[in-house]
Amino acid sequence: MAGPETRFEDTCVITGVRNDISVVGEILEFRPQDRIVATIQRSAKVTLRWDARVQRYVGSISDVEFRSEGPKAHTFRTDRHR
């Protein structure tokens, strides 16, 4: 008998801290509450690390700081009842 399973979307919203502009990033690697490696418009790769103080992922590319709440999670049951 299996329990609930959580799956994460393969994209997430990434926001520039200075300009507050948000884009959808494609996730290359994801570890919940650890890090996200994503591409922005398939041209820039950014690594965001979990910051427990602000409960978000944060990172930078060339002194441009980004933040993200991470990908949306979907939890569903994997057991069947008859």
C-alpha positions as CSV (number, residue, x, y, z in Angstrom):
1,M,0.0,0.0,0.0
2,A,1.6,3.2,-1.2
3,G,1.1,6.7,0.3
4,P,0.9,10.2,-1.2
5,E,3.4,11.2,-3.9
6,T,4.5,14.8,-4.5
7,R,5.6,15.9,-8.0
8,F,6.9,19.3,-8.9
9,E,6.4,21.3,-12.1
10,D,9.4,21.7,-14.4
11,T,9.1,25.5,-14.5
12,C,9.1,28.2,-11.8
13,V,8.7,32.0,-11.7
14,I,12.0,33.8,-11.2
15,T,11.9,37.5,-10.3
16,G,14.6,40.1,-10.5
17,V,15.0,41.8,-7.1
18,R,15.9,45.3,-8.4
19,N,13.4,45.7,-11.2
20,D,10.7,43.3,-9.9
21,I,10.3,41.8,-13.4
22,S,9.2,38.1,-13.4
23,V,9.9,35.5,-16.0
24,V,9.3,31.7,-16.2
25,G,12.5,29.7,-15.8
26,E,12.9,26.1,-17.0
27,I,14.2,23.9,-14.2
28,L,17.2,21.8,-15.0
29,E,17.8,20.5,-11.5
30,F,15.7,20.8,-8.4
31,R,16.2,19.7,-4.8
32,P,13.4,20.9,-2.4
33,Q,14.6,23.4,0.2
34,D,18.1,23.1,-1.2
35,R,18.5,24.5,-4.7
36,I,17.2,25.2,-8.1
37,V,19.3,25.3,-11.3
38,A,17.2,26.9,-14.1
39,T,17.5,28.7,-17.4
40,I,16.0,32.1,-18.1
41,Q,14.8,32.4,-21.7
42,R,17.1,29.5,-22.5
43,S,20.0,31.8,-22.6
44,A,21.2,32.4,-19.0
45,K,21.7,29.7,-16.3
46,V,21.1,30.6,-12.7
47,T,21.5,28.7,-9.5
48,L,19.2,29.6,-6.7
49,R,19.8,28.4,-3.1
50,W,17.2,28.0,-0.4
51,D,17.3,30.8,2.2
52,A,15.3,29.7,5.2
53,R,15.2,33.2,6.6
54,V,13.0,34.5,3.7
55,Q,11.5,31.1,2.8
56,R,12.6,31.5,-0.8
57,Y,15.3,30.5,-3.3
58,V,17.8,33.3,-4.0
59,G,20.8,33.6,-6.4
60,S,22.5,36.0,-8.8
61,I,24.1,36.3,-12.2
62,S,26.7,39.0,-12.7
63,D,25.6,41.0,-9.7
64,V,21.9,40.8,-10.7
65,E,20.0,39.2,-7.8
66,F,17.0,36.8,-8.4
67,R,14.5,35.1,-6.1
68,S,11.9,32.4,-6.6
69,E,9.3,30.6,-4.5
70,G,10.2,27.4,-6.5
71,P,8.0,25.2,-8.6
72,K,4.5,24.4,-7.8
73,A,4.0,21.0,-6.0
74,H,1.2,18.6,-6.8
75,T,0.5,15.8,-4.3
76,F,-1.7,12.9,-5.1
77,R,-2.5,9.5,-3.6
78,T,-0.9,6.4,-5.2
79,D,-3.0,3.8,-3.5
80,R,-6.3,2.4,-4.7
81,H,-9.4,1.6,-2.7
82,R,-11.8,-1.0,-3.9
